[in-house]
Amino acid sequence: LIGSTKTKKGLTVHCDFDSAKYPVQIKLTDEQIETINMSEYDKLGQWNYVIYPNK
């Protein structure tokens, strides 16, 4: 599906499959969440956001 993605302006999309296993359902405290360096997008910010590395 992604491999056949094309746009009129020449956007090229590449993807890789990551088969690594990651822990799920990790609980964070409110204090831990506040330390995450992130920003939400203007549209649908509850679903679309960027997480930046901590300095």
PDB file of N, CA, C and O in Angstrom, chain B, residues numbered from 101:
ATOM      1  N   LEU B 101       0.830  -1.196   0.000  1.00  0.00           N
ATOM      2  CA  LEU B 101       0.000   0.000   0.000  1.00  0.00           C
ATOM      3  C   LEU B 101       0.869   1.252   0.000  1.00  0.00           C
ATOM      4  O   LEU B 101       0.678   2.140  -0.832  1.00  0.00           O
ATOM      5  N   ILE B 102       1.822   1.330   0.928  1.00  0.00           N
ATOM      6  CA  ILE B 102       2.701   2.498   0.972  1.00  0.00           C
ATOM      7  C   ILE B 102       3.615   2.520  -0.239  1.00  0.00           C
ATOM      8  O   ILE B 102       3.912   3.591  -0.768  1.00  0.00           O
ATOM      9  N   GLY B 103       4.066   1.354  -0.689  1.00  0.00           N
ATOM     10  CA  GLY B 103       4.976   1.271  -1.821  1.00  0.00           C
ATOM     11  C   GLY B 103       4.395   1.826  -3.104  1.00  0.00           C
ATOM     12  O   GLY B 103       5.148   2.221  -3.994  1.00  0.00           O
ATOM     13  N   SER B 104       3.077   1.870  -3.226  1.00  0.00           N
ATOM     14  CA  SER B 104       2.452   2.394  -4.440  1.00  0.00           C
ATOM     15  C   SER B 104       1.965   3.827  -4.272  1.00  0.00           C
ATOM     16  O   SER B 104       1.260   4.342  -5.140  1.00  0.00           O
ATOM     17  N   THR B 105       2.327   4.476  -3.176  1.00  0.00           N
ATOM     18  CA  THR B 105       1.898   5.849  -2.930  1.00  0.00           C
ATOM     19  C   THR B 105       2.608   6.802  -3.875  1.00  0.00           C
ATOM     20  O   THR B 105       3.834   6.776  -3.983  1.00  0.00           O
ATOM     21  N   LYS B 106       1.841   7.647  -4.560  1.00  0.00           N
ATOM     22  CA  LYS B 106       2.407   8.624  -5.493  1.00  0.00           C
ATOM     23  C   LYS B 106       1.639   9.933  -5.358  1.00  0.00           C
ATOM     24  O   LYS B 106       0.453   9.939  -5.025  1.00  0.00           O
ATOM     25  N   THR B 107       2.327  11.038  -5.620  1.00  0.00           N
ATOM     26  CA  THR B 107       1.655  12.332  -5.648  1.00  0.00           C
ATOM     27  C   THR B 107       1.976  13.032  -6.957  1.00  0.00           C
ATOM     28  O   THR B 107       2.933  12.673  -7.643  1.00  0.00           O
ATOM     29  N   LYS B 108       1.178  14.027  -7.300  1.00  0.00           N
ATOM     30  CA  LYS B 108       1.395  14.797  -8.525  1.00  0.00           C
ATOM     31  C   LYS B 108       2.683  15.604  -8.462  1.00  0.00           C
ATOM     32  O   LYS B 108       3.277  15.901  -9.499  1.00  0.00           O
ATOM     33  N   LYS B 109       3.121  15.963  -7.261  1.00  0.00           N
ATOM     34  CA  LYS B 109       4.319  16.795  -7.113  1.00  0.00           C
ATOM     35  C   LYS B 109       5.586  15.981  -6.909  1.00  0.00           C
ATOM     36  O   LYS B 109       6.651  16.557  -6.687  1.00  0.00           O
ATOM     37  N   GLY B 110       5.501  14.663  -6.977  1.00  0.00           N
ATOM     38  CA  GLY B 110       6.696  13.832  -6.927  1.00  0.00           C
ATOM     39  C   GLY B 110       7.117  13.338  -5.557  1.00  0.00           C
ATOM     40  O   GLY B 110       8.262  12.919  -5.383  1.00  0.00           O
ATOM     41  N   LEU B 111       6.226  13.377  -4.586  1.00  0.00           N
ATOM     42  CA  LEU B 111       6.552  12.850  -3.262  1.00  0.00           C
ATOM     43  C   LEU B 111       6.865  11.361  -3.369  1.00  0.00           C
ATOM     44  O   LEU B 111       6.118  10.605  -3.989  1.00  0.00           O
ATOM     45  N   THR B 112       7.962  10.950  -2.767  1.00  0.00           N
ATOM     46  CA  THR B 112       8.333   9.540  -2.714  1.00  0.00           C
ATOM     47  C   THR B 112       8.236   9.072  -1.268  1.00  0.00           C
ATOM     48  O   THR B 112       8.741   9.737  -0.363  1.00  0.00           O
ATOM     49  N   VAL B 113       7.597   7.947  -1.050  1.00  0.00           N
ATOM     50  CA  VAL B 113       7.408   7.413   0.288  1.00  0.00           C
ATOM     51  C   VAL B 113       8.213   6.124   0.423  1.00  0.00           C
ATOM     52  O   VAL B 113       8.128   5.238  -0.427  1.00  0.00           O
ATOM     53  N   HIS B 114       8.992   6.028   1.493  1.00  0.00           N
ATOM     54  CA  HIS B 114       9.760   4.820   1.791  1.00  0.00           C
ATOM     55  C   HIS B 114       9.363   4.333   3.181  1.00  0.00           C
ATOM     56  O   HIS B 114       9.024   5.134   4.051  1.00  0.00           O
ATOM     57  N   CYS B 115       9.406   3.046   3.380  1.00  0.00           N
ATOM     58  CA  CYS B 115       9.112   2.518   4.709  1.00  0.00           C
ATOM     59  C   CYS B 115       9.962   1.282   4.964  1.00  0.00           C
ATOM     60  O   CYS B 115      10.446   0.641   4.031  1.00  0.00           O
ATOM     61  N   ASP B 116      10.135   0.960   6.224  1.00  0.00           N
ATOM     62  CA  ASP B 116      10.838  -0.240   6.649  1.00  0.00           C
ATOM     63  C   ASP B 116       9.978  -0.961   7.668  1.00  0.00           C
ATOM     64  O   ASP B 116       9.233  -0.334   8.422  1.00  0.00           O
ATOM     65  N   PHE B 117      10.082  -2.263   7.689  1.00  0.00           N
ATOM     66  CA  PHE B 117       9.360  -3.068   8.666  1.00  0.00           C
ATOM     67  C   PHE B 117      10.258  -3.300   9.872  1.00  0.00           C
ATOM     68  O   PHE B 117      11.396  -3.747   9.730  1.00  0.00           O
ATOM     69  N   ASP B 118       9.753  -2.999  11.041  1.00  0.00           N
ATOM     70  CA  ASP B 118      10.502  -3.195  12.283  1.00  0.00           C
ATOM     71  C   ASP B 118       9.907  -4.400  13.004  1.00  0.00           C
ATOM     72  O   ASP B 118       8.796  -4.322  13.529  1.00  0.00           O
ATOM     73  N   SER B 119      10.632  -5.503  13.033  1.00  0.00           N
ATOM     74  CA  SER B 119      10.111  -6.725  13.648  1.00  0.00           C
ATOM     75  C   SER B 119      10.493  -6.859  15.123  1.00  0.00           C
ATOM     76  O   SER B 119      10.212  -7.882  15.746  1.00  0.00           O
ATOM     77  N   ALA B 120      11.126  -5.841  15.675  1.00  0.00           N
ATOM     78  CA  ALA B 120      11.518  -5.894  17.088  1.00  0.00           C
ATOM     79  C   ALA B 120      10.279  -5.913  17.980  1.00  0.00           C
ATOM     80  O   ALA B 120       9.214  -5.434  17.592  1.00  0.00           O
ATOM     81  N   LYS B 121      10.431  -6.462  19.156  1.00  0.00           N
ATOM     82  CA  LYS B 121       9.330  -6.497  20.127  1.00  0.00           C
ATOM     83  C   LYS B 121       9.562  -5.415  21.169  1.00  0.00           C
ATOM     84  O   LYS B 121      10.670  -5.255  21.681  1.00  0.00           O
ATOM     85  N   TYR B 122       8.515  -4.685  21.472  1.00  0.00           N
ATOM     86  CA  TYR B 122       8.588  -3.592  22.429  1.00  0.00           C
ATOM     87  C   TYR B 122       7.563  -3.821  23.533  1.00  0.00           C
ATOM     88  O   TYR B 122       6.501  -4.392  23.281  1.00  0.00           O
ATOM     89  N   PRO B 123       7.870  -3.380  24.758  1.00  0.00           N
ATOM     90  CA  PRO B 123       6.903  -3.542  25.852  1.00  0.00           C
ATOM     91  C   PRO B 123       5.649  -2.707  25.594  1.00  0.00           C
ATOM     92  O   PRO B 123       5.719  -1.622  25.017  1.00  0.00           O
ATOM     93  N   VAL B 124       4.524  -3.219  26.023  1.00  0.00           N
ATOM     94  CA  VAL B 124       3.252  -2.519  25.849  1.00  0.00           C
ATOM     95  C   VAL B 124       2.599  -2.271  27.202  1.00  0.00           C
ATOM     96  O   VAL B 124       2.953  -2.899  28.199  1.00  0.00           O
ATOM     97  N   GLN B 125       1.653  -1.358  27.225  1.00  0.00           N
ATOM     98  CA  GLN B 125       0.860  -1.027  28.408  1.00  0.00           C
ATOM     99  C   GLN B 125       1.729  -0.633  29.593  1.00  0.00           C
ATOM    100  O   GLN B 125       1.474  -1.046  30.724  1.00  0.00           O
ATOM    101  N   ILE B 126       2.757   0.169  29.328  1.00  0.00           N
ATOM    102  CA  ILE B 126       3.610   0.680  30.400  1.00  0.00           C
ATOM    103  C   ILE B 126       2.882   1.853  31.053  1.00  0.00           C
ATOM    104  O   ILE B 126       2.400   2.746  30.356  1.00  0.00           O
ATOM    105  N   LYS B 127       2.800   1.857  32.354  1.00  0.00           N
ATOM    106  CA  LYS B 127       2.129   2.932  33.086  1.00  0.00           C
ATOM    107  C   LYS B 127       3.140   4.005  33.464  1.00  0.00           C
ATOM    108  O   LYS B 127       4.192   3.697  34.024  1.00  0.00           O
ATOM    109  N   LEU B 128       2.829   5.263  33.163  1.00  0.00           N
ATOM    110  CA  LEU B 128       3.674   6.393  33.535  1.00  0.00           C
ATOM    111  C   LEU B 128       2.958   7.239  34.571  1.00  0.00           C
ATOM    112  O   LEU B 128       1.734   7.368  34.544  1.00  0.00           O
ATOM    113  N   THR B 129       3.724   7.813  35.480  1.00  0.00           N
ATOM    114  CA  THR B 129       3.140   8.741  36.449  1.00  0.00           C
ATOM    115  C   THR B 129       2.935  10.088  35.762  1.00  0.00           C
ATOM    116  O   THR B 129       3.502  10.337  34.699  1.00  0.00           O
ATOM    117  N   ASP B 130       2.134  10.948  36.361  1.00  0.00           N
ATOM    118  CA  ASP B 130       1.931  12.293  35.816  1.00  0.00           C
ATOM    119  C   ASP B 130       3.255  13.045  35.726  1.00  0.00           C
ATOM    120  O   ASP B 130       3.484  13.792  34.775  1.00  0.00           O
ATOM    121  N   GLU B 131       4.119  12.848  36.709  1.00  0.00           N
ATOM    122  CA  GLU B 131       5.423  13.520  36.708  1.00  0.00           C
ATOM    123  C   GLU B 131       6.278  13.049  35.528  1.00  0.00           C
ATOM    124  O   GLU B 131       6.962  13.858  34.901  1.00  0.00           O
ATOM    125  N   GLN B 132       6.245  11.769  35.226  1.00  0.00           N
ATOM    126  CA  GLN B 132       7.003  11.245  34.088  1.00  0.00           C
ATOM    127  C   GLN B 132       6.455  11.790  32.769  1.00  0.00           C
ATOM    128  O   GLN B 132       7.224  12.146  31.876  1.00  0.00           O
ATOM    129  N   ILE B 133       5.145  11.856  32.647  1.00  0.00           N
ATOM    130  CA  ILE B 133       4.525  12.368  31.424  1.00  0.00           C
ATOM    131  C   ILE B 133       4.907  13.821  31.198  1.00  0.00           C
ATOM    132  O   ILE B 133       5.137  14.228  30.059  1.00  0.00           O
ATOM    133  N   GLU B 134       4.978  14.610  32.261  1.00  0.00           N
ATOM    134  CA  GLU B 134       5.331  16.025  32.137  1.00  0.00           C
ATOM    135  C   GLU B 134       6.762  16.233  31.649  1.00  0.00           C
ATOM    136  O   GLU B 134       7.078  17.304  31.132  1.00  0.00           O
ATOM    137  N   THR B 135       7.629  15.241  31.800  1.00  0.00           N
ATOM    138  CA  THR B 135       9.019  15.384  31.357  1.00  0.00           C
ATOM    139  C   THR B 135       9.207  15.045  29.878  1.00  0.00           C
ATOM    140  O   THR B 135      10.296  15.243  29.339  1.00  0.00           O
ATOM    141  N   ILE B 136       8.173  14.540  29.216  1.00  0.00           N
ATOM    142  CA  ILE B 136       8.280  14.181  27.799  1.00  0.00           C
ATOM    143  C   ILE B 136       8.237  15.456  26.965  1.00  0.00           C
ATOM    144  O   ILE B 136       7.301  16.249  27.067  1.00  0.00           O
ATOM    145  N   ASN B 137       9.258  15.641  26.142  1.00  0.00           N
ATOM    146  CA  ASN B 137       9.376  16.829  25.293  1.00  0.00           C
ATOM    147  C   ASN B 137       8.575  16.586  24.017  1.00  0.00           C
ATOM    148  O   ASN B 137       9.087  16.004  23.061  1.00  0.00           O
ATOM    149  N   MET B 138       7.319  17.031  24.002  1.00  0.00           N
ATOM    150  CA  MET B 138       6.455  16.767  22.858  1.00  0.00           C
ATOM    151  C   MET B 138       5.583  17.965  22.540  1.00  0.00           C
ATOM    152  O   MET B 138       5.361  18.833  23.384  1.00  0.00           O
ATOM    153  N   SER B 139       5.090  18.000  21.309  1.00  0.00           N
ATOM    154  CA  SER B 139       4.131  19.032  20.920  1.00  0.00           C
ATOM    155  C   SER B 139       3.059  18.393  20.051  1.00  0.00           C
ATOM    156  O   SER B 139       3.329  17.493  19.255  1.00  0.00           O
ATOM    157  N   GLU B 140       1.839  18.882  20.224  1.00  0.00           N
ATOM    158  CA  GLU B 140       0.707  18.367  19.465  1.00  0.00           C
ATOM    159  C   GLU B 140       0.510  19.202  18.207  1.00  0.00           C
ATOM    160  O   GLU B 140       0.821  20.393  18.186  1.00  0.00           O
ATOM    161  N   TYR B 141      -0.005  18.573  17.170  1.00  0.00           N
ATOM    162  CA  TYR B 141      -0.376  19.296  15.962  1.00  0.00           C
ATOM    163  C   TYR B 141      -1.673  20.049  16.216  1.00  0.00           C
ATOM    164  O   TYR B 141      -2.452  19.687  17.097  1.00  0.00           O
ATOM    165  N   ASP B 142      -1.896  21.099  15.437  1.00  0.00           N
ATOM    166  CA  ASP B 142      -3.111  21.897  15.599  1.00  0.00           C
ATOM    167  C   ASP B 142      -4.369  21.072  15.331  1.00  0.00           C
ATOM    168  O   ASP B 142      -5.369  21.217  16.035  1.00  0.00           O
ATOM    169  N   LYS B 143      -4.323  20.220  14.327  1.00  0.00           N
ATOM    170  CA  LYS B 143      -5.485  19.400  13.990  1.00  0.00           C
ATOM    171  C   LYS B 143      -5.354  18.029  14.644  1.00  0.00           C
ATOM    172  O   LYS B 143      -4.342  17.349  14.479  1.00  0.00           O
ATOM    173  N   LEU B 144      -6.358  17.639  15.369  1.00  0.00           N
ATOM    174  CA  LEU B 144      -6.413  16.330  16.028  1.00  0.00           C
ATOM    175  C   LEU B 144      -5.175  16.061  16.871  1.00  0.00           C
ATOM    176  O   LEU B 144      -4.565  14.996  16.773  1.00  0.00           O
ATOM    177  N   GLY B 145      -4.812  17.026  17.692  1.00  0.00           N
ATOM    178  CA  GLY B 145      -3.622  16.933  18.522  1.00  0.00           C
ATOM    179  C   GLY B 145      -3.605  15.747  19.467  1.00  0.00           C
ATOM    180  O   GLY B 145      -2.531  15.295  19.865  1.00  0.00           O
ATOM    181  N   GLN B 146      -4.771  15.231  19.837  1.00  0.00           N
ATOM    182  CA  GLN B 146      -4.799  14.070  20.730  1.00  0.00           C
ATOM    183  C   GLN B 146      -4.274  12.818  20.024  1.00  0.00           C
ATOM    184  O   GLN B 146      -3.893  11.850  20.682  1.00  0.00           O
ATOM    185  N   TRP B 147      -4.254  12.835  18.681  1.00  0.00           N
ATOM    186  CA  TRP B 147      -3.759  11.688  17.917  1.00  0.00           C
ATOM    187  C   TRP B 147      -2.461  11.984  17.172  1.00  0.00           C
ATOM    188  O   TRP B 147      -1.716  11.060  16.843  1.00  0.00           O
ATOM    189  N   ASN B 148      -2.180  13.256  16.901  1.00  0.00           N
ATOM    190  CA  ASN B 148      -1.028  13.637  16.087  1.00  0.00           C
ATOM    191  C   ASN B 148      -0.091  14.519  16.887  1.00  0.00           C
ATOM    192  O   ASN B 148      -0.451  15.631  17.275  1.00  0.00           O
ATOM    193  N   TYR B 149       1.104  14.026  17.130  1.00  0.00           N
ATOM    194  CA  TYR B 149       2.061  14.770  17.941  1.00  0.00           C
ATOM    195  C   TYR B 149       3.479  14.352  17.567  1.00  0.00           C
ATOM    196  O   TYR B 149       3.686  13.341  16.896  1.00  0.00           O
ATOM    197  N   VAL B 150       4.447  15.144  18.010  1.00  0.00           N
ATOM    198  CA  VAL B 150       5.859  14.855  17.795  1.00  0.00           C
ATOM    199  C   VAL B 150       6.514  14.736  19.160  1.00  0.00           C
ATOM    200  O   VAL B 150       6.283  15.570  20.036  1.00  0.00           O
ATOM    201  N   ILE B 151       7.330  13.706  19.346  1.00  0.00           N
ATOM    202  CA  ILE B 151       8.114  13.559  20.572  1.00  0.00           C
ATOM    203  C   ILE B 151       9.558  13.863  20.212  1.00  0.00           C
ATOM    204  O   ILE B 151      10.143  13.207  19.350  1.00  0.00           O
ATOM    205  N   TYR B 152      10.132  14.862  20.878  1.00  0.00           N
ATOM    206  CA  TYR B 152      11.502  15.290  20.633  1.00  0.00           C
ATOM    207  C   TYR B 152      12.431  14.671  21.672  1.00  0.00           C
ATOM    208  O   TYR B 152      11.997  14.343  22.777  1.00  0.00           O
ATOM    209  N   PRO B 153      13.711  14.509  21.321  1.00  0.00           N
ATOM    210  CA  PRO B 153      14.667  14.011  22.318  1.00  0.00           C
ATOM    211  C   PRO B 153      14.791  14.994  23.477  1.00  0.00           C
ATOM    212  O   PRO B 153      14.691  16.204  23.274  1.00  0.00           O
ATOM    213  N   ASN B 154      15.004  14.494  24.669  1.00  0.00           N
ATOM    214  CA  ASN B 154      15.260  15.371  25.811  1.00  0.00           C
ATOM    215  C   ASN B 154      16.671  15.910  25.700  1.00  0.00           C
ATOM    216  O   ASN B 154      17.573  15.236  25.204  1.00  0.00           O
ATOM    217  N   LYS B 155      16.849  17.130  26.167  1.00  0.00           N
ATOM    218  CA  LYS B 155      18.173  17.761  26.078  1.00  0.00           C
ATOM    219  C   LYS B 155      19.043  17.365  27.232  1.00  0.00           C
ATOM    220  O   LYS B 155      20.191  17.802  27.319  1.00  0.00           O
TER     221      LYS B 155
END
